[in-house]
């Protein structure tokens, strides 16, 4: 029988892990809003992913929601 290495548990709470997964599903080179250039969207996407990894757990602890942190009104 082959034993698989144990997977490290996700350090992010479920809410922040959901944010990370949602951003992971978005293409960094394809803006979701026609008013945002591809280059700007790439920077936004990268910054949001970085924020989630670095501060996601703290944001959840402080009660922030995805719309409050990442909500954008396009058009």
N, CA and C atoms as an extended XYZ file, in Angstrom:
225
Properties=species:S:1:pos:R:3:atomname:S:1:resname:S:1:resid:I:1 pbc="F F F"
N         0.844       -1.162        0.000 N   UNK     1
C         0.000        0.000        0.000 CA  UNK     1
C         0.898        1.236        0.000 C   UNK     1
N         0.570        2.182       -0.881 N   UNK     2
C         1.350        3.404       -0.989 CA  UNK     2
C         0.698        4.499       -0.147 C   UNK     2
N         1.483        5.121        0.715 N   UNK     3
C         0.964        6.203        1.536 CA  UNK     3
C         1.255        7.535        0.862 C   UNK     3
N         0.255        8.373        0.811 N   UNK     4
C         0.426        9.699        0.236 CA  UNK     4
C         0.865       10.663        1.324 C   UNK     4
N         1.704       11.629        0.973 N   UNK     5
C         2.110       12.606        1.982 CA  UNK     5
C         0.896       13.390        2.461 C   UNK     5
N         0.911       13.712        3.737 N   UNK     6
C        -0.208       14.485        4.271 CA  UNK     6
C        -0.202       15.863        3.662 C   UNK     6
N        -1.378       16.323        3.314 N   UNK     7
C        -1.516       17.662        2.761 CA  UNK     7
C        -1.574       18.652        3.913 C   UNK     7
N        -0.821       19.707        3.778 N   UNK     8
C        -0.859       20.752        4.799 CA  UNK     8
C        -2.244       21.395        4.767 C   UNK     8
N        -2.769       21.659        5.927 N   UNK     9
C        -4.078       22.300        5.959 CA  UNK     9
C        -3.936       23.727        5.443 C   UNK     9
N        -5.000       24.222        4.862 N   UNK    10
C        -5.018       25.568        4.308 CA  UNK    10
C        -4.972       26.566        5.461 C   UNK    10
N        -4.014       27.476        5.446 N   UNK    11
C        -3.914       28.445        6.535 CA  UNK    11
C        -5.015       29.503        6.494 C   UNK    11
N        -5.720       29.580        5.382 N   UNK    12
C        -6.777       30.584        5.260 CA  UNK    12
C        -8.102       30.045        5.780 C   UNK    12
N        -8.899       30.907        6.411 N   UNK    13
C       -10.250       30.484        6.782 CA  UNK    13
C       -11.068       30.250        5.505 C   UNK    13
N       -12.159       29.498        5.621 N   UNK    14
C       -12.936       29.149        4.421 CA  UNK    14
C       -13.354       30.351        3.576 C   UNK    14
N       -13.722       31.468        4.208 N   UNK    15
C       -14.150       32.638        3.436 CA  UNK    15
C       -13.013       33.158        2.561 C   UNK    15
N       -11.827       33.287        3.132 N   UNK    16
C       -10.685       33.787        2.368 CA  UNK    16
C       -10.243       32.777        1.309 C   UNK    16
N       -10.343       31.498        1.616 N   UNK    17
C       -10.023       30.469        0.621 CA  UNK    17
C       -10.993       30.567       -0.555 C   UNK    17
N       -12.246       30.888       -0.274 N   UNK    18
C       -13.236       31.079       -1.339 CA  UNK    18
C       -12.865       32.282       -2.207 C   UNK    18
N       -12.405       33.375       -1.572 N   UNK    19
C       -11.967       34.549       -2.342 CA  UNK    19
C       -10.811       34.159       -3.262 C   UNK    19
N        -9.842       33.426       -2.706 N   UNK    20
C        -8.682       32.996       -3.492 CA  UNK    20
C        -9.126       32.139       -4.673 C   UNK    20
N       -10.051       31.215       -4.433 N   UNK    21
C       -10.532       30.346       -5.502 CA  UNK    21
C       -11.260       31.142       -6.577 C   UNK    21
N       -12.037       32.148       -6.161 N   UNK    22
C       -12.761       32.979       -7.124 CA  UNK    22
C       -11.778       33.756       -8.003 C   UNK    22
N       -10.754       34.335       -7.395 N   UNK    23
C        -9.755       35.043       -8.191 CA  UNK    23
C        -8.960       34.081       -9.053 C   UNK    23
N        -8.754       32.873       -8.570 N   UNK    24
C        -8.058       31.870       -9.361 CA  UNK    24
C        -8.819       31.486      -10.611 C   UNK    24
N       -10.133       31.611      -10.563 N   UNK    25
C       -10.966       31.280      -11.719 CA  UNK    25
C       -10.981       32.409      -12.759 C   UNK    25
N       -10.582       33.620      -12.351 N   UNK    26
C       -10.529       34.752      -13.276 CA  UNK    26
C        -9.186       34.763      -13.989 C   UNK    26
N        -9.215       35.069      -15.264 N   UNK    27
C        -7.964       35.130      -16.024 CA  UNK    27
C        -7.309       36.492      -15.814 C   UNK    27
N        -6.062       36.514      -15.383 N   UNK    28
C        -5.395       37.793      -15.122 CA  UNK    28
C        -5.183       38.638      -16.364 C   UNK    28
N        -5.316       38.049      -17.546 N   UNK    29
C        -5.108       38.797      -18.786 CA  UNK    29
C        -6.413       39.172      -19.477 C   UNK    29
N        -7.535       38.851      -18.859 N   UNK    30
C        -8.835       39.118      -19.472 CA  UNK    30
C        -9.723       39.878      -18.491 C   UNK    30
N        -9.763       41.214      -18.588 N   UNK    31
C       -10.532       42.012      -17.631 CA  UNK    31
C       -12.016       41.644      -17.636 C   UNK    31
N       -12.635       41.570      -16.454 N   UNK    32
C       -14.053       41.245      -16.381 CA  UNK    32
C       -14.943       42.449      -16.679 C   UNK    32
N       -14.341       43.609      -16.878 N   UNK    33
C       -15.085       44.844      -17.087 CA  UNK    33
C       -14.481       45.573      -18.286 C   UNK    33
N       -15.287       46.019      -19.195 N   UNK    34
C       -14.762       46.649      -20.413 CA  UNK    34
C       -14.073       47.980      -20.150 C   UNK    34
N       -14.285       48.561      -18.987 N   UNK    35
C       -13.686       49.851      -18.670 CA  UNK    35
C       -12.307       49.732      -18.013 C   UNK    35
N       -11.824       48.516      -17.868 N   UNK    36
C       -10.514       48.273      -17.251 CA  UNK    36
C        -9.596       47.687      -18.319 C   UNK    36
N        -8.447       48.316      -18.522 N   UNK    37
C        -7.505       47.806      -19.527 CA  UNK    37
C        -6.903       46.477      -19.060 C   UNK    37
N        -6.370       45.732      -20.011 N   UNK    38
C        -5.775       44.431      -19.680 CA  UNK    38
C        -4.605       44.601      -18.711 C   UNK    38
N        -3.770       45.611      -18.943 N   UNK    39
C        -2.626       45.834      -18.060 CA  UNK    39
C        -3.051       46.211      -16.655 C   UNK    39
N        -4.059       47.064      -16.560 N   UNK    40
C        -4.571       47.465      -15.249 CA  UNK    40
C        -5.178       46.268      -14.539 C   UNK    40
N        -5.958       45.467      -15.272 N   UNK    41
C        -6.575       44.296      -14.658 CA  UNK    41
C        -5.527       43.309      -14.161 C   UNK    41
N        -4.450       43.121      -14.931 N   UNK    42
C        -3.385       42.221      -14.491 CA  UNK    42
C        -2.830       42.672      -13.147 C   UNK    42
N        -2.605       43.976      -13.007 N   UNK    43
C        -2.101       44.511      -11.736 CA  UNK    43
C        -3.117       44.352      -10.610 C   UNK    43
N        -4.381       44.611      -10.906 N   UNK    44
C        -5.442       44.462       -9.896 CA  UNK    44
C        -5.517       43.008       -9.448 C   UNK    44
N        -5.540       42.104      -10.399 N   UNK    45
C        -5.648       40.674      -10.104 CA  UNK    45
C        -4.493       40.233       -9.212 C   UNK    45
N        -3.278       40.611       -9.590 N   UNK    46
C        -2.097       40.238       -8.814 CA  UNK    46
C        -2.158       40.819       -7.396 C   UNK    46
N        -2.585       42.059       -7.284 N   UNK    47
C        -2.677       42.707       -5.964 CA  UNK    47
C        -3.728       42.041       -5.087 C   UNK    47
N        -4.852       41.662       -5.677 N   UNK    48
C        -5.910       41.012       -4.901 CA  UNK    48
C        -5.464       39.639       -4.405 C   UNK    48
N        -4.834       38.873       -5.263 N   UNK    49
C        -4.343       37.554       -4.858 CA  UNK    49
C        -3.310       37.711       -3.740 C   UNK    49
N        -2.413       38.679       -3.884 N   UNK    50
C        -1.413       38.931       -2.854 CA  UNK    50
C        -2.080       39.335       -1.538 C   UNK    50
N        -3.073       40.210       -1.620 N   UNK    51
C        -3.790       40.644       -0.420 CA  UNK    51
C        -4.429       39.449        0.284 C   UNK    51
N        -5.090       38.589       -0.482 N   UNK    52
C        -5.759       37.429        0.112 CA  UNK    52
C        -4.747       36.537        0.827 C   UNK    52
N        -3.630       36.274        0.187 N   UNK    53
C        -2.619       35.404        0.788 CA  UNK    53
C        -2.009       36.029        2.045 C   UNK    53
N        -1.750       37.326        1.999 N   UNK    54
C        -1.085       37.984        3.119 CA  UNK    54
C        -2.036       38.405        4.233 C   UNK    54
N        -3.223       38.885        3.879 N   UNK    55
C        -4.106       39.490        4.870 CA  UNK    55
C        -5.515       38.898        4.911 C   UNK    55
N        -5.769       37.849        4.123 N   UNK    56
C        -7.110       37.275        4.039 CA  UNK    56
C        -7.651       36.824        5.383 C   UNK    56
N        -6.851       36.131        6.154 N   UNK    57
C        -7.309       35.641        7.463 CA  UNK    57
C        -7.676       36.807        8.380 C   UNK    57
N        -6.859       37.851        8.371 N   UNK    58
C        -7.132       39.023        9.202 CA  UNK    58
C        -8.388       39.747        8.721 C   UNK    58
N        -8.576       39.844        7.420 N   UNK    59
C        -9.771       40.501        6.878 CA  UNK    59
C       -11.037       39.761        7.318 C   UNK    59
N       -10.996       38.441        7.275 N   UNK    60
C       -12.147       37.648        7.730 CA  UNK    60
C       -12.377       37.880        9.219 C   UNK    60
N       -11.314       37.842        9.996 N   UNK    61
C       -11.426       38.041       11.444 CA  UNK    61
C       -12.048       39.396       11.768 C   UNK    61
N       -11.739       40.409       10.952 N   UNK    62
C       -12.277       41.746       11.179 CA  UNK    62
C       -13.681       41.944       10.601 C   UNK    62
N       -14.208       40.917        9.927 N   UNK    63
C       -15.583       40.967        9.439 CA  UNK    63
C       -15.772       41.523        8.039 C   UNK    63
N       -14.697       41.697        7.287 N   UNK    64
C       -14.825       42.197        5.925 CA  UNK    64
C       -15.462       41.123        5.033 C   UNK    64
N       -16.189       41.557        4.039 N   UNK    65
C       -16.824       40.646        3.085 CA  UNK    65
C       -16.188       40.829        1.712 C   UNK    65
N       -16.419       39.880        0.824 N   UNK    66
C       -15.879       39.974       -0.535 CA  UNK    66
C       -16.357       41.238       -1.250 C   UNK    66
N       -17.648       41.581       -1.208 N   UNK    67
C       -18.074       42.810       -1.883 CA  UNK    67
C       -17.411       44.063       -1.306 C   UNK    67
N       -17.212       44.082       -0.002 N   UNK    68
C       -16.550       45.248        0.595 CA  UNK    68
C       -15.103       45.364        0.155 C   UNK    68
N       -14.430       44.256        0.014 N   UNK    69
C       -13.016       44.272       -0.364 CA  UNK    69
C       -12.785       44.358       -1.870 C   UNK    69
N       -13.593       43.658       -2.630 N   UNK    70
C       -13.292       43.474       -4.051 CA  UNK    70
C       -14.391       43.967       -4.975 C   UNK    70
N       -15.479       44.496       -4.430 N   UNK    71
C       -16.600       44.915       -5.253 CA  UNK    71
C       -16.233       46.045       -6.211 C   UNK    71
N       -16.636       45.897       -7.450 N   UNK    72
C       -16.402       46.906       -8.482 CA  UNK    72
C       -17.707       47.097       -9.236 C   UNK    72
N       -18.012       48.331       -9.510 N   UNK    73
C       -19.200       48.617      -10.302 CA  UNK    73
C       -18.751       48.964      -11.706 C   UNK    73
N       -19.018       48.084      -12.649 N   UNK    74
C       -18.621       48.305      -14.033 CA  UNK    74
C       -19.753       48.978      -14.799 C   UNK    74
N       -19.515       50.194      -15.176 N   UNK    75
C       -20.456       50.921      -16.021 CA  UNK    75
C       -21.566       51.439      -15.255 C   UNK    75
